[in-house]
């Protein structure tokens, strides 16, 4: 079964998108992101057609006309823990931020597991679409983003997000 890839120009640079044979998005990376190494995978075929909806939704998001993605996603196999963290990322509303600790609490873990939450976020293969850019440090600082802090700042600015974590 053939998998596909394409690039899509945007304000963060040329995005690299991959999808499975059904057209479900398997990855979205930005230039220079650590996860982009080795993509597109050998055996994948360059074809823009399977990405028509992803292109439309990304363009609308970047234009400030879309606040949620409805794309079919098929990230690579992951542990149950990573899948839980990624599902929690999907629930962070547009225009808001949460801390790593708040995200850990949302999936029912705490203490030392907060570090593991950070690792799972860092392994997110679907940048932008799965909004890991909405996770900030406990003090509201912008910490870590596979696409670089300048891109995280840009995305949060696009969403007019406060970069401080609400008290409580």
C-alpha positions in Angstrom: 0.0 0.0 0.0 1.4 3.4 -1.0 1.7 6.3 1.4 2.0 9.9 0.1 3.7 13.1 0.9 3.6 16.7 -0.2 4.8 20.1 0.9 2.5 23.1 1.5 3.8 26.7 1.7 2.7 28.7 4.7 3.7 31.5 7.0 5.9 29.1 9.0 7.7 27.8 5.9 7.1 24.8 3.6 5.2 22.3 5.7 5.8 18.6 5.0 2.7 16.5 5.1 2.4 12.7 4.9 -0.7 10.5 4.7 -1.5 6.9 4.6 -3.2 5.2 1.6 -6.6 6.2 2.8 -5.7 9.9 2.9 -5.5 10.1 6.7 -2.8 12.5 7.8 0.1 10.7 9.4 2.5 13.7 10.0 2.8 17.4 9.6 6.2 18.9 10.3 7.8 22.4 9.8 11.2 23.0 8.3 14.0 22.1 10.7 11.8 20.2 13.1 13.5 17.1 14.6 10.6 14.9 13.6 11.2 15.8 9.9 14.4 13.8 9.7 13.8 10.8 7.6 10.6 12.2 6.1 9.2 11.5 3.6 9.9 7.9 4.3 11.4 5.7 1.5 8.6 4.3 -0.6 6.3 7.2 -0.2 5.1 8.9 -3.3 4.8 12.7 -3.9 1.2 13.4 -4.7 -0.7 16.6 -3.9 -4.2 15.2 -4.5 -4.7 13.3 -1.1 -3.9 16.6 0.7 -6.6 18.9 -0.8 -8.6 19.1 2.4 -5.5 19.5 4.6 -4.4 22.4 2.4 -7.8 24.0 2.6 -8.0 23.7 6.4 -4.4 24.9 7.0 -4.9 27.9 4.7 -8.1 28.8 6.6 -6.4 28.4 9.9 -3.5 30.6 8.9 -6.0 33.2 7.6 -7.7 33.2 11.0 -10.9 31.7 9.6 -10.7 28.3 11.2 -10.2 27.4 14.9 -10.4 23.6 14.7 -9.2 21.0 12.3 -11.5 18.2 11.1 -9.0 16.1 9.2 -8.8 12.4 9.5 -5.6 11.6 11.5 -3.5 8.4 11.5 -0.4 9.0 13.6 2.2 6.3 13.7 1.9 3.6 16.4 2.5 4.9 19.9 2.2 3.9 23.5 -1.1 4.2 25.3 0.4 7.0 27.3 1.4 9.0 24.3 -2.1 8.5 22.7 -3.7 9.8 25.9 -1.5 12.9 25.9 -2.2 13.5 22.2 -5.9 13.2 22.8 -5.6 15.7 25.6 -3.8 18.1 23.2 -6.8 17.8 20.9 -9.0 19.1 23.6 -7.1 22.4 24.3 -9.4 25.1 23.0 -8.2 27.5 20.3 -6.9 30.7 21.8 -6.0 29.2 25.2 -2.9 27.7 26.8 -2.3 25.1 29.5 0.7 24.1 31.4 2.4 20.8 31.2 1.2 20.1 34.8 -2.4 21.0 33.8 -2.2 18.7 30.8 -0.8 15.9 33.1 -3.7 16.4 35.5 -6.2 16.3 32.7 -5.0 12.7 31.9 -4.9 11.7 35.5 -1.1 11.8 36.2 1.1 14.1 38.1 4.5 14.5 39.8 7.3 12.9 37.9 4.9 12.0 35.0 4.8 15.6 34.0 8.2 15.0 32.4 6.8 12.1 30.5 4.0 14.3 29.3 6.6 16.7 27.9 8.2 13.8 26.1 5.0 12.7 24.6 4.2 16.3 23.5 7.7 16.5 21.9 6.9 13.3 19.9 3.7 14.7 18.5 4.0 14.0 14.7 1.1 16.3 13.8 2.3 19.8 14.5 -0.2 22.6 14.3 -3.1 20.2 13.7 -2.6 18.6 17.1 -2.0 21.9 19.0 1.1 21.2 21.1 2.0 24.8 20.7 -0.7 25.6 23.3 1.3 24.0 26.1 3.5 26.4 28.1 5.6 26.3 31.3 4.0 26.5 34.7 5.0 30.2 34.9 3.5 30.9 31.5 6.9 30.8 29.7 7.2 29.5 26.2 9.1 26.3 26.5 9.9 23.8 23.9 8.4 23.3 20.5 9.7 21.0 17.8 9.1 23.8 15.3 11.1 26.3 17.3 10.0 28.9 19.8 9.7 31.6 17.1 7.0 29.5 15.4 5.3 28.7 18.7 5.2 32.5 19.4 3.7 33.1 15.9 1.0 30.4 16.3 0.0 31.7 19.7 -0.1 35.2 18.3 -2.3 34.0 15.5 -4.7 32.6 18.0 -4.4 35.8 20.1 -3.4 33.6 23.0 -2.2 34.9 26.3 1.1 33.3 27.1 0.4 33.2 30.8 -1.3 30.4 32.6 -4.5 31.4 34.5 -4.3 31.1 38.2 -5.9 28.1 39.8 
